[in-house]
Amino acid sequence: MGGMRAVVQRVDGARVEVGGETVGEIVGEGLCVLVGVTHDDTPAKAAQLARKLWSVRILDGEKSCSDTGAGLLVVSQFTLYGDARKGRRPTWNAAAPGPVAEPLVDEVVTQLRDLGAEVATGRFGADMKVSLTNDGPFTVLLEV
């Protein structure tokens, strides 16, 4: 089934709103990270993903957040494990349920902060509106 999955976009600013209120925002250069969790993910996988996000060299000049101090906006995104290969309606069987996924997304955030990152977040399970300016555009898929 794979491991934790993240869609990472190099951004020039990003924010998350819930009910018209901004709950998380980064200003200027950084990364907007949509994190998907599957059933067999672990805190060790979350730590591995955090280290990768902190050090991946996709910012301007092939730099990383650890090089520049750029912020990260981390948003839980169970739909990264949607499967639409059959029929017209995706299934979400590969996505971990909230009680499994939420602590692992929180662990990615904790690990990033422990590494020294400035991290903003969405609100788990909420109806979120994510706004960003994709710089490039530049988007990569990371799996650990």
Rosetta blueprint (number, residue, H / E / L):
1 M L
2 G L
3 G L
4 M L
5 R E
6 A E
7 V E
8 V E
9 Q E
10 R E
11 V E
12 D E
13 G E
14 A E
15 R E
16 V E
17 E E
18 V E
19 G L
20 G L
21 E E
22 T E
23 V E
24 G E
25 E E
26 I E
27 V E
28 G E
29 E E
30 G E
31 L E
32 C E
33 V E
34 L E
35 V E
36 G E
37 V L
38 T E
39 H L
40 D L
41 D L
42 T L
43 P H
44 A H
45 K H
46 A H
47 A H
48 Q H
49 L H
50 A H
51 R H
52 K H
53 L H
54 W H
55 S H
56 V L
57 R L
58 I L
59 L E
60 D L
61 G L
62 E L
63 K E
64 S L
65 C H
66 S H
67 D H
68 T H
69 G L
70 A L
71 G E
72 L E
73 L E
74 V E
75 V E
76 S E
77 Q L
78 F H
79 T H
80 L H
81 Y H
82 G L
83 D E
84 A L
85 R L
86 K L
87 G L
88 R L
89 R L
90 P L
91 T E
92 W L
93 N L
94 A L
95 A E
96 A L
97 P L
98 G H
99 P H
100 V H
101 A H
102 E H
103 P H
104 L H
105 V H
106 D H
107 E H
108 V H
109 V H
110 T H
111 Q H
112 L H
113 R H
114 D H
115 L H
116 G L
117 A L
118 E L
119 V E
120 A E
121 T E
122 G L
123 R L
124 F L
125 G L
126 A L
127 D L
128 M E
129 K E
130 V E
131 S E
132 L E
133 T E
134 N E
135 D E
136 G E
137 P E
138 F E
139 T E
140 V E
141 L E
142 L E
143 E E
144 V L
